[in-house]
Amino acid sequence: MNKVKKGVISCLLMGLLLCQLPAAEPEGDRLKDLAEPLGLFIGFSAPTNFYSMSDTIVYQEVAASEFNIVTPENAMKLDAICPTQNNYNFGPSDRLVQFARAHGMQVHGHTLIWYSAQPNWLVNIHSRDQLLSAMNNVIDVILGHFAGQILLWDVVNEAFNENGSYRSNFWLNVIGEDYIDHAFQYCRQADPAVKLIYNDYNIAEINQKSDGVYNMIESMIFRGIPIDGIGFQMHITDAGIDYQNFADNMARFAALGLEIYITEMDVRIPIIYTESDLNNQAEIYRQVIERCVDQPACKAIQFWGIPDKYSWITSVFPESGFPLLFDDDYNAKPAYYAVQQALACAGSVSTPVPRKLGDVNGDDTINIIDALLTAQFYVGLNPDGFIASRADVNCDGNIDILDALLIARHFVGLIDSFSYEH
Ligand code: XIL
């Protein structure tokens, strides 16, 4: 009996008004189980009150089963964590760090130096020396508090304009352009072990803005300023992006020796959407994930939330919404299955019998039954216990007779690996 049926029955038996159904577990493999062998982090951002939301049980269950890294959506921003001078509110972030540890997840610290979500006491400092010393102090306290518990910090967030110039903010205006160098240096001094990232939006492709960021980081490296990686936020629309351009852009940042993190991905669609919008959204996710897994420097894919209903998108873009992998009831959307398949297919070139591809009935062997089940599915039968996301063994986006044949050939020992054979 599946978990949902069990949940319904126990809810009925208990006769409780306030009983919470577990989410229907998506078919196939959990995302983190597919990402881990690729050395990839797969993650989500969590609301500050994630532990007290009315549906926190199901939220936590999905979070823990699917993901291996978490970013606090707002709890570590400076206005939240240091609302007045020398007064720190670590409670909600500590709670998230605890949750992450309990479930073997990494934590992505987000974010220190930004134009937004900064407390008034900082914004009201008008002397360069005093502001640098305040910056140094908050960084010391915050990185000190979380030392050993956080994998990477977004040290500076969104510091560029679309034309590649520095964005005006009080840090720039009071300190000058070297505020960024100082932020990274203070972080390295405060916690030499944590990775230091520059994070921004609209920089996943080669354009004026990403050129500006590239030039800045190249110069930082040349001058010995510590920086370990770049975060591409990737809040993108249903027009998608130019994927080759994205791959080329990753390649140039990778050539600087940087790690690349997709830090805040969501793909917004019209607020009134059709099935084809959901499929288009899925395709955009697939393309981005495929490019990331093809680039060794790309270390993480992090989504900006779990179910659509908690996404920030509609509050900022009122005509758009539904940008994530799970619907409001935590059902996996086509986007989820596209990510799952892109991850499952990722190792099929290098790994003989990549993970579970081909084992379509989930019995841990790849044999003639799997080939038969796949052929049945192809002719329009829906066999029992058939895990569709493992059946497209040549990773061409279709489940067809070629897949059934490849599985059969593998079974009789003719091929070791499915290797994108068409
Ligand atoms: C957003 C949060 O999702 C919202 O809840 C909040 O009201 C505003 O900030 N880039 C970032 C994130 O770096 O911190 C932003 O998060 C989204 C854009």
Boltz pocket constraint, residues with backbone or C-beta under 6 A from the ligand:
constraints:
  - pocket:
      binder: B
      contacts: [[A, 73], [A, 74], [A, 111], [A, 157], [A, 233], [A, 264], [A, 312]]
      max_distance: 6.0
